[in-house]
Amino acid sequence: MKLVPLLFTSLALALACAGPEGKDTDAEEADADTDADTDADSDADSDADSDADSDADSDADSDADSDADSDADLSPCGVYTSAALVGSEATYRYTAEDELGYGGTYTSVNESYDPRTGEVVFSSENDIDGEAYRYYTGSTTSVLRCDDDGLWMESYVSEYAYETTSGYTGSGWTEAVYDGGYLVMPATPRVGDTWSASGNISYDGSSGPGSYEYVIDFEVLEEGTKRVPAGTFSTLSIAQTTSGTTSVYWVAPDVGTVATEWAELESWAP
């Protein structure tokens, strides 16, 4: 069964505020007019000072709210990940059933983002069937890290159960840790950029513990547009090569991965 790499994006929000109003005073007699003028000047000055103070406070509050929202909602990972957008949900439908031997959906949800540590937690559900499988269900919790360089994969835990069309059934679990993590997506990818990830992955699970060395090469191929069931997006296409096998996926700003060679984005909600 081939693994489909799914990447994520972020959005930023801002707020604004307004200020209060004042009023004038009238009088009837000359002496009263003088007093009224004095009072009016005083009130006007007071109102002006009040309005200025209020506007300054409002601007300060607005700036503070905006800064707070930016800190809370804006990920340093860049626009091609949704690492800071807690609650964002993406559902993909497999499109290459003849090649893969299965179809169905894959849904990923951003469960949490901690701006203090950069830790990002995604949960996912895989529900497939088709020529090779009567059913396959799986759930995975992935822990990533967000920093100024981009988004890093650190570890995951998965559980699965399945039955093949030949009648074979199975279930199990895997827990894996990437030594030092590896860069999934740079903060500012550009056409022509390349990067490599290598290291050791240690795992345990229903089939027992173990470890192996991995090498993954990436290249940003080109800019373009990609039409999928969720809409039409401006994208970068990226090639990922692992163990001599190259796959391509398409990523869009503020959304993340919208397509791979085997799946397309069916729906997305921030």
C-alpha positions as CSV (number, residue, x, y, z in Angstrom):
1,M,0.0,0.0,0.0
2,K,1.5,3.3,-1.0
3,L,1.7,6.2,1.4
4,V,0.4,9.5,0.3
5,P,2.3,12.6,1.7
6,L,-0.2,15.2,2.9
7,L,1.0,18.7,3.8
8,F,-0.9,21.6,5.4
9,T,-1.3,25.4,5.4
10,S,-2.1,28.5,7.6
11,L,-4.3,31.6,7.7
12,A,-4.0,34.9,9.6
13,L,-6.8,37.1,11.0
14,A,-6.9,40.7,12.3
15,L,-9.5,42.9,14.2
16,A,-10.3,46.7,14.3
17,C,-12.0,49.1,16.8
18,A,-13.9,52.5,16.7
19,G,-14.1,55.5,19.1
20,P,-16.9,57.4,21.1
21,E,-18.7,60.7,20.4
22,G,-19.2,64.0,22.4
23,K,-21.9,66.9,22.6
24,D,-22.2,70.8,22.8
25,T,-24.0,73.1,25.4
26,D,-26.1,76.3,24.7
27,A,-27.0,79.3,27.0
28,E,-29.5,82.3,26.9
29,E,-27.9,85.4,28.7
30,A,-24.7,87.3,27.8
31,D,-22.9,86.4,31.0
32,A,-24.3,82.9,30.6
33,D,-23.0,82.9,27.0
34,T,-19.5,83.7,28.3
35,D,-19.8,80.9,30.9
36,A,-21.4,78.7,28.2
37,D,-18.6,79.5,25.8
38,T,-16.0,78.7,28.5
39,D,-17.9,75.6,29.4
40,A,-18.3,74.7,25.8
41,D,-14.6,75.2,25.2
42,S,-13.8,73.2,28.3
43,D,-16.3,70.5,27.3
44,A,-14.9,70.5,23.7
45,D,-11.3,70.3,25.0
46,S,-12.5,67.6,27.4
47,D,-14.3,65.7,24.7
48,A,-11.4,66.1,22.3
49,D,-9.0,64.8,25.0
50,S,-11.5,62.1,25.8
51,D,-11.9,61.2,22.1
52,A,-8.1,61.3,21.6
53,D,-7.5,59.2,24.6
54,S,-10.3,56.8,23.6
55,D,-9.0,56.6,20.0
56,A,-5.5,56.0,21.3
57,D,-6.8,53.3,23.7
58,S,-8.9,51.9,20.9
59,D,-5.9,51.9,18.5
60,A,-3.7,50.3,21.2
61,D,-6.4,47.7,22.0
62,S,-6.8,47.1,18.3
63,D,-3.0,46.7,17.8
64,A,-2.8,44.5,20.8
65,D,-5.7,42.4,19.6
66,S,-4.3,42.2,16.1
67,D,-0.8,41.2,17.5
68,A,-2.4,38.6,19.8
69,D,-4.5,37.2,16.9
70,S,-1.4,37.1,14.6
71,D,0.6,35.3,17.3
72,A,-2.2,32.9,17.8
73,D,-3.2,32.2,14.2
74,L,-0.1,32.8,12.2
75,S,2.3,29.9,11.9
76,P,6.0,30.6,11.2
77,C,6.0,27.6,8.9
78,G,4.8,29.6,5.9
79,V,1.6,29.7,3.8
80,Y,2.0,26.1,2.4
81,T,1.2,24.6,5.8
82,S,-1.9,24.9,8.1
83,A,0.1,24.1,11.1
84,A,-1.2,26.9,13.2
85,L,-4.8,26.6,12.1
86,V,-6.3,24.5,14.8
87,G,-9.5,22.7,13.7
88,S,-8.7,22.9,9.9
89,E,-10.0,19.7,8.2
90,A,-9.1,18.3,4.7
91,T,-10.7,15.3,3.1
92,Y,-9.1,13.6,0.1
93,R,-10.5,11.0,-2.3
94,Y,-8.3,8.4,-3.9
95,T,-8.5,8.6,-7.7
96,A,-6.1,5.9,-8.9
97,E,-8.0,2.9,-7.8
98,D,-6.9,0.7,-10.8
99,E,-3.3,1.4,-9.9
100,L,-3.6,1.2,-6.2
101,G,-6.1,-1.6,-5.9
102,Y,-8.3,0.5,-3.6
103,G,-10.4,3.7,-3.3
104,G,-12.0,5.7,-0.5
105,T,-11.1,8.7,1.5
106,Y,-8.4,10.1,3.8
107,T,-9.3,12.9,6.3
108,S,-6.8,14.9,8.2
109,V,-7.6,17.3,11.1
110,N,-5.3,19.8,12.9
111,E,-5.9,19.0,16.5
112,S,-3.5,21.5,18.2
113,Y,-0.7,24.0,17.7
114,D,1.4,25.3,20.5
115,P,3.2,28.6,19.5
116,R,5.5,28.3,22.5
117,T,7.0,25.0,21.4
118,G,6.0,24.9,17.8
119,E,4.4,21.5,18.3
120,V,1.6,20.6,15.9
121,V,-0.6,17.5,16.3
122,F,-2.6,16.1,13.4
123,S,-5.1,13.2,13.5
124,S,-6.2,11.4,10.4
125,E,-8.7,8.7,9.4
126,N,-8.3,6.4,6.4
127,D,-11.4,4.5,5.1
128,I,-10.8,2.6,1.9
129,D,-12.1,-0.4,-0.1
130,G,-11.8,-1.7,-3.7
131,E,-10.2,-4.4,-5.8
132,A,-7.5,-5.3,-3.3
133,Y,-9.4,-4.6,0.0
134,R,-12.9,-5.3,1.1
135,Y,-12.2,-2.7,3.7
136,Y,-9.2,-0.9,5.3
137,T,-9.7,1.5,8.3
138,G,-6.8,3.3,10.0
139,S,-6.2,6.2,12.3
140,T,-2.9,8.1,12.8
141,T,-1.8,10.8,15.2
142,S,1.2,12.7,13.9
143,V,3.4,15.1,15.8
144,L,5.2,17.8,13.8
145,R,7.2,20.9,14.7
146,C,6.9,24.4,13.3
147,D,9.7,26.9,13.2
148,D,11.1,29.6,10.9
149,D,12.6,27.1,8.6
150,G,9.4,25.3,7.9
151,L,7.4,22.2,9.1
152,W,9.3,19.2,10.5
153,M,8.0,15.6,10.9
154,E,8.9,14.1,14.2
155,S,6.8,11.1,15.1
156,Y,3.5,9.2,14.6
157,V,1.3,6.5,16.1
158,S,-1.1,4.5,14.0
159,E,-3.7,1.7,14.3
160,Y,-5.3,-0.2,11.5
161,A,-7.6,-3.1,10.6
162,Y,-8.3,-4.6,7.2
163,E,-9.7,-7.5,5.1
164,T,-8.4,-8.2,1.6
165,T,-10.6,-9.4,-1.2
166,S,-8.9,-12.8,-0.9
167,G,-10.2,-13.1,2.6
168,Y,-7.1,-12.3,4.6
169,T,-7.7,-10.1,7.7
170,G,-5.3,-8.3,9.9
171,S,-4.9,-5.5,12.4
172,G,-2.1,-3.8,14.2
173,W,-0.4,-0.7,15.4
174,T,2.9,1.2,14.8
175,E,4.7,3.9,16.8
176,A,7.6,5.6,15.0
177,V,10.1,8.4,15.9
178,Y,12.3,10.2,13.4
179,D,15.7,11.0,14.9
180,G,15.9,14.8,14.9
181,G,12.9,15.0,12.6
182,Y,13.0,15.9,8.9
183,L,11.9,18.9,6.9
184,V,8.5,18.3,5.2
185,M,8.0,21.7,3.8
186,P,10.2,24.8,3.8
187,A,8.7,28.1,5.0
188,T,9.3,29.8,1.6
189,P,9.5,27.2,-1.2
190,R,10.4,28.4,-4.7
191,V,10.6,26.8,-8.1
192,G,14.0,25.1,-8.5
193,D,14.5,24.6,-4.7
194,T,15.8,21.2,-3.6
195,W,16.3,19.7,-0.2
196,S,17.1,16.3,1.3
197,A,16.1,14.5,4.5
198,S,18.0,11.6,5.9
199,G,18.4,9.9,9.3
200,N,17.2,7.1,11.4
201,I,13.6,6.1,12.2
202,S,13.0,3.9,15.2
203,Y,9.7,2.0,15.5
204,D,7.7,-0.4,17.6
205,G,4.4,-2.1,17.0
206,S,2.4,-5.2,16.6
207,S,5.1,-6.7,14.4
208,G,7.9,-5.9,16.9
209,P,10.5,-3.1,17.3
210,G,13.2,-2.1,14.7
211,S,14.9,0.8,13.0
212,Y,16.1,1.7,9.5
213,E,17.8,4.6,7.7
214,Y,15.8,6.8,5.4
215,V,16.7,9.2,2.6
216,I,14.1,11.5,1.0
217,D,14.9,14.0,-1.8
218,F,12.5,16.9,-2.7
219,E,12.4,19.3,-5.6
220,V,10.0,22.2,-6.4
221,L,9.2,21.7,-10.0
222,E,6.9,24.5,-11.3
223,E,4.1,27.0,-10.6
224,G,0.6,26.4,-12.1
225,T,-3.0,25.7,-11.4
226,K,-4.7,22.6,-10.3
227,R,-8.4,21.8,-10.5
228,V,-9.8,19.3,-8.0
229,P,-13.3,18.7,-6.5
230,A,-12.7,21.3,-3.8
231,G,-12.0,24.1,-6.4
232,T,-9.2,25.4,-8.7
233,F,-6.0,26.5,-6.9
234,S,-2.7,28.2,-7.8
235,T,-0.1,25.7,-6.9
236,L,3.5,24.6,-6.7
237,S,4.2,21.0,-7.8
238,I,6.8,19.2,-5.7
239,A,8.6,15.9,-6.5
240,Q,9.5,13.6,-3.6
241,T,11.9,10.7,-4.2
242,T,12.2,7.8,-1.7
243,S,14.1,4.6,-2.4
244,G,14.3,5.4,-6.1
245,T,10.6,6.0,-6.5
246,T,9.4,9.6,-7.3
247,S,5.9,10.9,-6.6
248,V,4.5,14.4,-7.3
249,Y,2.1,16.4,-5.2
250,W,0.6,19.9,-5.6
251,V,0.4,22.5,-2.7
252,A,-1.6,25.7,-2.6
253,P,-1.1,28.8,-0.4
254,D,-3.4,28.8,2.7
255,V,-4.6,25.3,2.0
256,G,-1.7,22.9,1.7
257,T,-1.7,19.8,-0.4
258,V,-4.6,19.8,-2.9
259,A,-3.6,16.8,-5.0
260,T,-1.2,13.9,-5.3
261,E,-0.8,11.4,-8.1
262,W,-3.3,9.2,-6.3
263,A,-5.7,11.5,-4.5
264,E,-7.5,14.9,-4.8
265,L,-8.8,17.4,-2.3
266,E,-12.5,16.8,-2.0
267,S,-13.3,19.3,0.8
268,W,-11.5,21.7,3.1
269,A,-12.6,23.8,6.0
270,P,-10.5,26.3,8.0
